[in-house]
Amino acid sequence: MQFTFYYYTPSAAAGAIFTALFGICTILHLYQLIRTRTWFMIPFTIGGALETIGYVGRVLSSNEAPDFTTGPYVMQSALILIAPALLAASIYMILGRIIAMLQAEECSIIRLKFLTKIFVAGDVLSFLMQASGAGIMVKDENSADTGEKIIVGGLFVQIIFFTFFIITAGVFELRMARRRVAVSAELQSIWRRHMVALCFTSVLILIRSIIRVVEYLMGYDSFLMRQEVFIYVFDAMLMFIVLFVLNWMHPSQINCALGRGDVYFDKMVLLRKFVHGPAPEMVARV
């Protein structure tokens, strides 16, 4: 089939808005990452950066209409496609740290030493398949179908592992409730909040991946591909919410409880710091 860059002229305004939104969230994640030494959020922060650069690519493409070039198109197509895999990698690690924090490995259906490794391995496989598929798809007209199939395969891998991950998290919560594992009031509050954030963001990424699979299965010239609104409603908006939620409910508190981070800022401390300057007495050190 003949490869077409876009079936519409990309919106410069929409691209600029989401470039700004992703950029702000990513800068804040970088600050939180460095300030709290929450190193397992590095893939998440990189994912946010890729989302930002991807939407810069859409802005650049909007300025080229109707004679689109390969560079900006590949930038937005590949980076927006693969960024959620990096977001997922850090989300997988959050569950392992919650279980370790509670010392409740017996409530997990997967042993703690294997839990993160299994899900991150699946995530890496999905990432590589989507990245290679995106590269092959724009190589030439004869490669478009092959690239699409590889991308769909990578998205299916992501969906399978994410579904299993959500089941694992759900079973953990049920077992914690049924077995009534002894947890201090402080840790109870911490793990409940972060489990809600983890499950919510996981469902959003899963929904996004399912929509992208449907999009590619319908064909590159399908209705979903021809309407720009869908990439913003079912991809950009969902991924922005994922980044924002973990800005607001940053998992550095879990690291702090595990003794792996120097400081923890909750959302109100961060807001006060930006508005009024540092408030050392409000920082909990381990």
Buried (B, 14 or more C-beta within 10 A) or exposed (E): EEBEBBEEEBBBEBBBBBBEBBBBBBBBBBBBBEBBBBBBBBBBBBBBBBBBBBBBBBBBBBEBEEEBEEEBBBBBBBBBBBBBBBBBBBBBBBBBBBBBBBEBBEBBEBEBEEBBEBBBEBBBBBBBBBBBBBBBBBBEEEBBBEBBBBBBBBBBBBBEBBBBBBEBBEBBBEBBEEEEBEBEEEBBEBBBBBBEBBBBBBBBBBBBBBBBBBBBBEEBEBEBBEEBEBBBEBBBBBBBBBBBBBBEBBBBBBBBBEEBBBBBBBEEBBEBBEEEEEEEEEBEEE
